[in-house]
Amino acid sequence: MSHDTWHRCIMNGSSTEDAYNDTLLLLMAKLALTKKGLHDFSKMSLVLPLAKMLRVNPQLATKLAYNKDVLLGYVNQNLLRFNICQEIIVTAMFNTVDQGEGAVFFLNGPGGSSKTFVYSVLLASV
């Protein structure tokens, strides 16, 4: 399996590093089907360049292509829209993170109580 991938890459003019990475990606995909990973094999290299991962996983590339200034503006604008209960819980979450503490928070409320709005602001701030 990996020999075929290696040979195909070399024949298509890829570098040996690209051939190695393509083979490694194929092995990762096959191992995932068995609920294993490269970390289960101590002699296997775990190094894959970010550019290669982005090329293979366009969803990852999309998720990493965010504008921090736009997100900061979204957070600052929407923090002002929180009601008192939302503000208390979000402040507690931010304080926990700032202090490096571990905690579990559960946001509960009836439909229409803006849980998704709070989650959106929290995720944008992260």
C-alpha positions as CSV (number, residue, x, y, z in Angstrom):
1,M,0.0,0.0,0.0
2,S,2.6,2.6,1.0
3,H,5.0,1.5,-1.7
4,D,2.3,2.2,-4.3
5,T,1.7,5.7,-2.9
6,W,5.5,6.3,-2.8
7,H,5.9,5.2,-6.4
8,R,3.0,7.2,-7.7
9,C,4.3,10.4,-6.0
10,I,7.8,10.0,-7.4
11,M,6.5,9.2,-10.9
12,N,4.4,12.4,-10.8
13,G,7.5,14.5,-10.1
14,S,6.9,15.0,-6.3
15,S,9.9,15.3,-4.0
16,T,10.8,12.5,-1.7
17,E,9.5,14.6,1.2
18,D,6.1,14.9,-0.5
19,A,6.1,11.2,-1.3
20,Y,6.9,10.5,2.4
21,N,4.2,12.8,3.6
22,D,1.5,11.4,1.2
23,T,2.4,7.9,2.4
24,L,2.2,9.0,6.0
25,L,-1.2,10.6,5.4
26,L,-2.5,7.5,3.8
27,L,-1.3,5.4,6.7
28,M,-3.0,7.8,9.1
29,A,-6.3,7.5,7.3
30,K,-6.1,3.6,7.2
31,L,-5.1,3.5,10.9
32,A,-8.0,5.7,11.8
33,L,-10.4,3.0,10.5
34,T,-9.0,0.7,13.1
35,K,-9.1,3.3,15.9
36,K,-5.3,3.5,16.0
37,G,-2.9,6.3,15.1
38,L,0.7,6.8,14.4
39,H,1.3,7.5,18.1
40,D,0.6,3.7,18.6
41,F,3.9,2.9,16.8
42,S,6.9,4.2,18.6
43,K,9.2,4.2,15.6
44,M,6.8,6.2,13.4
45,S,7.5,9.8,12.7
46,L,4.6,12.1,13.6
47,V,5.9,15.1,11.7
48,L,3.6,16.5,9.0
49,P,4.1,20.0,7.7
50,L,1.1,22.3,8.3
51,A,1.0,23.2,4.6
52,K,0.5,19.5,3.7
53,M,-2.2,19.1,6.3
54,L,-4.0,22.2,5.0
55,R,-3.8,20.8,1.4
56,V,-5.2,17.5,2.4
57,N,-7.9,18.9,4.8
58,P,-9.6,21.9,3.2
59,Q,-12.0,22.1,6.2
60,L,-9.0,22.7,8.5
61,A,-7.7,25.4,6.2
62,T,-11.1,27.1,6.3
63,K,-11.3,27.0,10.1
64,L,-7.8,28.5,10.4
65,A,-8.5,31.3,7.9
66,Y,-10.2,33.6,10.4
67,N,-9.6,37.3,10.9
68,K,-8.7,38.0,14.6
69,D,-9.7,41.7,14.3
70,V,-13.2,40.8,13.0
71,L,-13.6,38.2,15.8
72,L,-12.5,40.7,18.4
73,G,-14.9,43.3,17.1
74,Y,-17.7,40.7,17.2
75,V,-16.9,39.8,20.8
76,N,-16.6,43.5,22.0
77,Q,-19.8,44.4,20.3
78,N,-21.8,41.5,21.6
79,L,-20.5,41.5,25.2
80,L,-22.5,44.7,25.6
81,R,-25.7,42.9,24.6
82,F,-25.5,40.3,27.4
83,N,-28.1,40.4,30.1
84,I,-27.0,40.2,33.8
85,C,-27.1,36.4,34.0
86,Q,-25.2,35.9,30.7
87,E,-22.6,38.5,31.9
88,I,-22.1,36.7,35.2
89,I,-21.5,33.3,33.7
90,V,-19.2,34.6,30.9
91,T,-17.2,36.7,33.4
92,A,-16.8,33.6,35.6
93,M,-15.6,31.6,32.5
94,F,-13.1,34.2,31.5
95,N,-11.8,34.5,35.0
96,T,-11.3,30.8,35.3
97,V,-9.3,30.7,32.0
98,D,-7.3,33.8,33.0
99,Q,-6.3,32.2,36.3
100,G,-5.4,28.9,34.6
101,E,-7.9,27.0,36.6
102,G,-9.9,24.0,35.4
103,A,-13.7,24.0,35.6
104,V,-16.7,22.7,33.9
105,F,-19.6,25.0,33.0
106,F,-23.0,24.0,31.9
107,L,-25.2,26.5,30.1
108,N,-28.8,25.6,30.5
109,G,-32.0,27.4,29.7
110,P,-35.3,27.0,27.8
111,G,-35.4,27.4,24.0
112,G,-35.0,31.0,23.0
113,S,-32.9,32.0,26.0
114,S,-29.9,32.9,23.8
115,K,-27.7,30.0,24.7
116,T,-26.4,29.8,21.1
117,F,-25.6,33.6,21.2
118,V,-23.5,33.1,24.4
119,Y,-21.7,30.1,22.9
120,S,-21.0,32.1,19.7
121,V,-19.4,35.0,21.7
122,L,-17.4,32.5,23.8
123,L,-16.1,30.7,20.8
124,A,-15.2,33.9,19.0
125,S,-13.3,35.1,22.0
126,V,-11.3,31.8,22.1
